[in-house]
Amino acid sequence: MENKRKNIRIPIATIAHITPHGLQKGSEVMVRDLSTEGMGCYVDHACQKGDMMLVKVKLDLPGEDSGVIQATLMGQIIWVKLMNEEKKYAVGLEFRDMASRHPRLYEYLKDLGKQHIPD
């Protein structure tokens, strides 16, 4: 499978809240990685490629920039993989508006990406 990502996904273990577009009830998901353009997570229910999701994520910042970043983003599911052994789904979402809607989160992830460039 060809990697079409423009930015490195940063391994980040946190919880996000996702809600299918147009619905009021959402669910908590385990985030596995995050970048300025997308997120990988694990969900307990079936999703469809192309579905739009409202994603609420909260990150605790370590070090000098300590604090909390909270962001609400619109993401589109671009792939779904059934994890049979766990009865869960691995899902990849694409974000298109992080730089304009949440510049602090965008810059934080961009800086982390520069630190995680493989040799």
C-alpha positions as CSV (number, residue, x, y, z in Angstrom):
1,M,0.0,0.0,0.0
2,E,1.4,3.4,-1.0
3,N,1.7,6.1,1.6
4,K,0.1,9.2,0.2
5,R,0.5,11.3,3.4
6,K,2.1,14.7,3.1
7,N,2.9,15.0,6.8
8,I,4.3,12.5,9.3
9,R,1.7,11.1,11.7
10,I,2.9,11.6,15.3
11,P,2.1,8.7,17.7
12,I,-0.1,10.2,20.3
13,A,-2.2,8.2,22.7
14,T,-5.2,10.2,23.8
15,I,-9.0,10.1,23.7
16,A,-11.1,12.0,21.2
17,H,-14.8,12.4,20.8
18,I,-16.2,11.8,17.3
19,T,-19.7,12.5,16.2
20,P,-21.0,11.6,12.7
21,H,-22.0,14.7,10.8
22,G,-25.6,15.6,11.3
23,L,-26.1,13.5,14.5
24,Q,-26.0,14.6,18.1
25,K,-24.7,11.4,19.7
26,G,-21.1,10.6,19.3
27,S,-18.5,8.2,21.0
28,E,-15.1,8.3,22.5
29,V,-12.3,6.8,20.5
30,M,-8.7,5.9,21.1
31,V,-6.4,8.1,19.0
32,R,-3.3,6.3,17.8
33,D,-1.6,9.1,15.8
34,L,-2.2,12.7,14.7
35,S,-0.9,15.1,12.1
36,T,-1.7,18.5,10.7
37,E,-3.8,16.7,8.0
38,G,-5.3,13.7,9.7
39,M,-5.8,11.3,12.5
40,G,-5.7,7.5,13.0
41,C,-8.0,6.1,15.7
42,Y,-9.9,2.9,16.8
43,V,-13.7,2.9,17.0
44,D,-16.1,0.3,18.3
45,H,-18.6,0.6,15.5
46,A,-18.7,0.3,11.7
47,C,-17.9,3.4,9.7
48,Q,-18.0,4.1,6.0
49,K,-15.3,5.6,3.8
50,G,-16.4,9.2,3.0
51,D,-18.4,9.7,6.2
52,M,-17.9,13.2,7.8
53,M,-17.1,13.3,11.5
54,L,-17.0,16.1,14.0
55,V,-13.8,15.4,16.0
56,K,-13.1,16.9,19.4
57,V,-9.6,16.4,20.6
58,K,-7.7,17.6,23.7
59,L,-4.0,17.5,24.2
60,D,-2.0,18.2,27.3
61,L,1.2,20.0,26.4
62,P,4.4,19.1,28.3
63,G,7.4,21.3,29.0
64,E,7.8,25.0,28.5
65,D,4.5,25.3,26.5
66,S,2.6,23.4,29.1
67,G,-1.1,23.7,29.0
68,V,-4.0,22.2,27.1
69,I,-5.0,22.5,23.5
70,Q,-8.7,21.7,22.7
71,A,-9.8,21.6,19.1
72,T,-13.0,20.7,17.2
73,L,-12.3,19.7,13.6
74,M,-14.3,18.3,10.7
75,G,-12.8,15.1,9.4
76,Q,-13.6,12.8,6.5
77,I,-13.0,9.0,6.8
78,I,-10.6,8.0,4.1
79,W,-10.0,4.4,5.1
80,V,-11.5,1.8,7.5
81,K,-10.0,-1.6,8.5
82,L,-11.7,-4.2,10.6
83,M,-9.6,-5.4,13.5
84,N,-11.2,-8.9,13.8
85,E,-9.4,-10.0,16.9
86,E,-10.7,-7.0,18.8
87,K,-14.0,-6.4,17.1
88,K,-13.0,-2.9,16.5
89,Y,-12.2,-0.8,13.5
90,A,-9.0,1.2,12.7
91,V,-10.1,4.4,10.9
92,G,-8.1,7.1,9.1
93,L,-9.6,10.6,9.0
94,E,-8.4,13.5,6.9
95,F,-8.6,17.1,8.2
96,R,-8.7,20.1,5.8
97,D,-9.1,23.1,8.1
98,M,-6.7,22.7,11.0
99,A,-4.3,25.5,10.0
100,S,-7.1,28.1,9.8
101,R,-9.4,26.9,12.6
102,H,-6.8,25.8,15.2
103,P,-3.5,27.4,14.4
104,R,-2.0,26.6,17.8
105,L,-2.7,22.8,17.4
106,Y,-1.4,23.0,13.8
107,E,1.9,24.6,14.8
108,Y,2.3,22.2,17.7
109,L,1.9,19.2,15.4
110,K,4.0,20.7,12.7
111,D,6.9,21.2,15.2
112,L,6.5,17.6,16.5
113,G,6.6,16.4,12.9
114,K,9.9,18.1,12.4
115,Q,11.3,16.3,15.4
116,H,10.1,12.9,14.2
117,I,11.7,12.9,10.8
118,P,13.2,9.4,10.2
119,D,17.0,9.2,9.5
